[in-house]
Amino acid sequence: MKTKKVTILYLLFDILAALLTWTLFFVFRKYNVNSELFTPYYFSTEILGDIKLYIGFVIFPLGWITFHLFSGYYNKPFRKSRLEELITTFIVTLIGTLLFFFVFILDDIVNNYSDYTTYFLTLFLLQFFLTYIPRVTITTYINHRISDGRLGFNTVIVGCGELAKNVYEALTQPDTHSGNFMVGYVVLGGEEEDMLEGKLPRLGELSELLKIVEEKQVKEMIIAIPAEQRQSIERIIVMTPDIHAMNVTLKLVPMSHDFLVGMVRTSSILHEPFITILPDQLSDWQRYTKRFFDILLSVIAMIILLPVYIFLIIGVKRSSPGSVFYTQERIGYRGRPFMIYKFRSMVTGAEQDTPQLSSKDDPRITQFGRFMRKTRLDETPQFINVIKGDMSLVGPRPERQYYIDQIVKIAPYYKLLHNVKPGITSWGQVKFGYAENVDEMIKRLKWDILYMENRSLQMDVKILIYTVLIVLKRKGK
């Protein structure tokens, strides 16, 4: 059973639930107003002859599917908890019912407030039960198929020592199938005793990991290496942008101190606890909310800044000959290149062959360009990058491949930043400002890693506020 098919199944039943809910609720409202509704004449005129019934057939399903998409319900259809499903469906239904009820539905003659309560509860209960019952039926069926071993995910174990052997035995117990189909294991380099030999196919060494993941269509990777070899985890973490791009979940077998310091979080009662490496700190609804406000605030900012743009265009034109805007290739989310937009702050042809970073007293920077950099106004055309989806308002600043190649030689974990969208401003930009060399880029990296591990909508708001204060006080570096 493929992920797409299961997602379509959930989607189809949600659409049917919305259509059935709207039909029953529409009939109920009409009957409450006119008790003669079910006579042939009134039914044909009051129900079938009402254009609102057919408008609802379009708006109601589209609205509910939008709410469910926003909640992230259709993501990872094979990883659903029935308790979480109940809570999510209840909350989304409650919020959606409130919006539909007060925006679209209250157009009938209502005799008293008890009718409002009756209508609201009827709509809510119809939508909730008609949505939840098919969902929990599908989820229960899928969970049963996973538990009896008929459905699962191709899994690779990294490591071959005693810890890896224990993990293998725990995950292959016949009475509690975890959904992991063990396709083989990967060794670190032959420095530990191979205790999985004869139990699983040996697929290769750590250096071949990405190739193995692609060839074996791996969906889950479990790192089972002892504490003294955990320096190897850094080598794996460097690969995570590529691994996550292939929709692979990375899990680490916890040590005793991991339990004690609270690193282990699990909702499963029967299965082995693991630490998920670099999980997305933002929930689905937070990610969608972040994207919505990225677009909304960028559009508002560009409208408000229109007079400033005119001033900057004139200023750049008068500062030195050349174009107003400057474009440059940067590396963004999942390592994908894109063109970043800026107001030109240097003289034309400032960079010929080898890329050069600017410094505080860089003679290539024009006088007007110095003012723009101090106020960060040279970055404002990047609102276009945000609207296009290349960037976010808040995120690590994107760099050029030339400097990334130098940074990863010293700090290979820099590639972790490619797990999130780059931003116009960042924690590193607020704390550190522009980097004038690779060493300063590495110093700033600490703050960007901190952001990635602690990011939230609240954190984004704080960074945006501090960025505005820096602009107003002209404290930019």
N, C-alpha and C positions, 0 to 999 in steps of 0.2 A: 504494500500500500504506500503510494508516494505522497510526499508532503503536500504537493499541489492539489491532489485529488481530495485529501482530507480537508484542506482549507476551503475548497470549492463546496464540499459537503456542508461544512459549518455555515458558509456564506448562503448557500441555497436555502437551508432551513431557517436562517434568520430573516431572509426576504419573505418566505412563506409565512413566518410568524407575524411579521409586520403587516402583510396584506390581510391576513385573517383577523388580526387585532383591529385594524382600521374598519374592516367590514362589519364585524360584530359590534364595535363601539358606535359606529355610525347608525346602525339599525336601532341600537339601544337608545341613543339620544333622540332619534325621531319618534320612537314608540313612547318615550317618556313625555314628549310634547303632544303627541296625537295617538291615543290608544286604539284608533281605528286603522292603524297603519297597515295591518295585515289583510285588509280587504283588497281585492284585486285592483280597484281604482287607485286607492291611496298608495299602495305599494309601488305601482308602476309610475305614479307621478312624484310621490314624496321621496322614494328611494332611487329607482332607476332613472328618474328624470332630473335628479339633482346633480349638477355639474361638479359640486364639491366632492362627491363620492369618487369621481374619476381623477380629480386633481389629487386627492388623498392617496390614490393608488400609486402615484408617482412620488409625491413629496414624502410620504410616510416611510416607505422602504429606504429611499435615499438618505433620509435623515438618520434612521436607525443604523444603517450600515456605516455612515460617517461617524456616529458616536462609537460604534464598536471598533472601527479602525483606529480612532483616536485613543481608545483604551488599550490598544495593542493586542486585542483578543486573538486575532488571526495569526499572530506570530507563534512559531514553535508549536504546531498543533499536536505533536507527540509528547509534549512535556507539560501536560496540564494536570493540575491538582483539582479534584472535584470540590474541595472546600473553597479554594481560591476562586474557582469558577462560579460557585454560588455567590460569593461576596461581590465579585466583579460584576456579574449579571445584575445583582440587586442594586448596586450603586449606580451603574450606568442606566438602568431602567428608571430609577428614581429621578436622576438628573434629566434624562431625556423626556420623561413624562411631564416634569415641571415646565420644561421649555415648550414642548408641543401644546400643553394644556393652556398656558397663558398667552402664547403667541398666536396660535392658529385655531384653537378649538372653541373658546368661549364666545360664541356668536349667537347662541340660542337664547330665547327668553327664559330666564331662571327665576322661579318664584321665591326661593329663599336660599340661605347659605347651605342648608343641608343638601340641596341639589348639587352645589359645587363639590361638596365632599363625596357625594355618590358618584358623580362623573369622574372625578379624579381617581378614586379608588378603583372604579371599574376599569378605566384605561390602564392604570398601573398593574393591576392584578392580571388582566388579560395579556398585556405585553410581557410581563415577567414570566408567567407560567408557560405561555406558548413559545417563549424563547428558551427558557431554562430546561424544560423537559426534553426536547430533542437534543440539546447540547449535552446534558448529563448522560443521555442514552448513548450518544456517539462516543463521548469520553470514556464511559464505563466499558464499552465494547473494545476500544483501543487499548485501555489499560489492562483488560483481561488478556488480550492478544500479546501484550508485552510480558505480562507476568507468567504466561504459559510458554513463552519462548518462541512464539510464531512471528513476532514483530520486534525489531530492535535496530541498533545503530552500530555500524562498523567501528570498532574500537581498537586502538593500538596502545600497548603499554610501553612506556619509555623506562628502561631498566631491566635487569635480568637477575638481580640478587634475591635475597630472602624476602625483602619487602615486596618486590614485584611478584614473587611466587605466592605470598600471602594474599595479595590483591587479586591475583588470578583465581585462586581457590575460593575467595569470598564472593567474587562476582559470577562464578560459574556453579554455585550451589543450585541443585535442581529444585529445591522447594521455594526459593525466592529469586526468581529470575529478574535481573536488573535492567534488562533491555539492551545489554551490551553484547554484541556479537564480536568475539575476540578474533581478529584477523591476523594477529602476530605481535611481535615485540621488536623494539629497537634498542640496541646496546649503546653505551656511552663511548666505548672505544676499547673494550676488552679488558678493562682494569679490574672488573669484579667477576666473581664466580658466576657462571651461567647456570641458574637453577630453573630456567624455563625450557631448557633444551628437551625436546621430546614431547612437551606439552603444547607448545605453540610454534608456528613457523617463525624463524628468525628472518626479519625483513631487511636488515642492514644496520648501518651505524647512524649516529646523530647527524652527521654531515649530509645524509641522504634523506632527511626527514620530510622535507617539502615534496620531494619526488614520490616518496612512499604514500604520503597523504593523498596526493592527486591520483596515483595509480590504483590505490585500494579504496578510494572514495570514503575516506575516514571521516566520521562525524564527531568522534570523541577521542581525546587523547589523555591518558592518565600517566602522570609522571610519578614513578615509584622508585625513587633513589634515596639512599641513606643520607643522613645529615652531613657527613664528611665529604659528600660529592655534590652538595647543593650549589656549588659554584657553576656547575653545568647548567643550572636553570637559567642563568643569564644568557647563555648561548641560545636557549630555546625562546626566551622572552624577546630576543632580538628578531626572531622570526615571526612573532605574533601578528604583526600587521598582515603578513602574507597568509598565515594560518587562519586568522579571523575572516579574511576575505573569502576563504573557502568554506565558511560557515562551520568551522570546527570549534568545539568547546574544549578548552584546556582545563584539566583538573590536577591538583597536586595532593598526594597522600600526606596527611598531616602528621607531624611529630607530636610528642607529648606537650612541649611548650606551646605549640600552636593552639591546643585546646585551652591551656591555662590563660593565654593572653587574649582569648576570645576571637581568634581568626577563623574558627570553624563555624559556619552557619549552614544549617540544613533543615528542611521541612519534612524529610522522609523519615519514617519510623523504622522501616524494615531493611533499608539498604545502607551501604557503607557511606560514611561522611567523607566529603572531600572539600578542599579549598578550590574554588573556581578562580583561575588566574585571570586578572584583568577583566572582571565583569564590567558591563556598562553601568556606570554609577547612576545614570539617569534611567528612570522607568520609561515605558513606552509613552505614557501620556505626557511626561516631562519633555521627552525628545520632540514630540509633536508640538507641544506648547512653545518650546524654545525655537523651533523652526517658524512657527506662526508669528511670534514676536520679532524674530530676525527680519522677516519680510515686512511686517507692519511698521516697525520702528525705522527700518531703512527707508521705506517709502516716505514716511513722515519727515525723517531727517533731511532727505533730498529736497523735499518741498520747502521746508523751513530754511534750508541752507542755500536756496536758489540765489538770493541777493549776494550771499558770501561767495558762491561759485563765480558769479559775474565779476566780483572784486578780485578773486584769485586768478581768473583767466586773464584779466587786464594786467594784474601784477606780474604773472609769469611771462606774458608777452613782452612787457616792458623791461623785465630783468635781464634778458639775454635772448639772442636769436634762437629760434627752434620751435618745436611743437609745444603745446600746452600740457598735454598728457604724456606720461611715460609708462610703457608696459614692459613687463619682465616676467620670464617664466619662473614659477615657484613650484614646489612640491607640496601637494595637499593630502587630503584624506585618502588612506590606503595607498599612499605613494604615487598618486596620480598627478601629473603635471597640469598646471593651468596658468593663464596669463593674468597677472595682478595689475591693477590700474592705480596710478598715482598722479598727482600734479608734479610736473618736473621741477625739481629743486636744485639741480646742478646744470652746469653749462652743457650744451650739446656735445656729444662725443667724449664725455668725461671718462668713459670706460671703453677701452679699445679691444684688447685681446683677453688678458687674464682678468677675471672678476676682482674688484677691489671694494672693500668696505669703506664707508665714510668715517671720518674722525671728527672730533670737536672743532678743530681749526682747519678743516679740509678746504683748500683753496678752490676746489671744484664747485663748492656750494655757493650759489648766488646769495646776495644780501637778502633778497625777498625769500629765497629758499630757506635761509636760516630762520626767518620769522615763521614760515610754514612748519618747519620741523619742530620749532620750540612749542608751537600751539597744536601740533599734530594734524594741522589742516591739510597737509599734503596727502594724508591717508584717506580723506573723506570720499574720493571716487570709488573706494573699495566697497561702498554700499551697493554698487552694481555687482561686484563679486558675490556679495551676500545674497542678493535677490536671485542671481543665477544659480546659487547653490554650491559654489566653489568654496565659500567661506561662511563663517558665523560671525556674529557681533563679538563674541568672546570665545577665545581659543588660542592655543599657542601660535606665535607668529610663524608664518611659513618661510622657509629658507630656500636658497638655490641649491641644486644638486652638487655643485662644485664645493660648497661649504659643508653640506651634509656628509660628503665623502670624507672630509677632514675630521669632522666632529666624531663620527662613528669609530674612527681609529682609536680615539681616546675614550669616548663614552658611547659604547655600542647601543646602550639602552635609549639613545636619542630616537631611534626608530619607533619607540612606543608612542611618540607624539603623533604618528601617522594613524593611530587608532581613533583620533578625534579630528573634527574639522578644524582647520586653522582659523584664526580670528583677526579682526581689525585691532582689537586690544586684548591683552592677556594679563594674568597675574605677574608674569615675568616682565612684561612691558611696564606695568605700574611700579613694580619694585625696583627694576633695573634700568629700563629705558632701552635705547638703541645700543646694540653691541658693536664695538669698533674692531673686534678681532675674534678669532675662534675661541680663545680662552674666555673672553667675556660671554660668548654664546653658551659655553659650557657652564659658566657660573649662573647665567640666566635659566639654564635648563632645569635647575633644581626647583625653581618656582613653577615652571610649566608642568613638571612631573607631579608636584604637589597639587596643582589645579586638577590635573587629570584624575588623581586618586580621590579628590574631595569635591569634584564638581557637582553643582546643584543649581537650580534656578536662583536660589538665594545668593549663592556665591557669584553668579553672573551679574546680578543686580548690584552687588557691592563693587565689583570690578568696574562696571559701567559708571557708577557714581564717582569713584576715585579717578577714573579717566577724564570725566567731565571737569572735575576739580583741577586736575593737572592742566587741562586745556585752558580753563579760565584764569588760572594763576601763572600760566606760561612757564611751568616747571619741567616741561619735557626735556629729555636728554637727547 
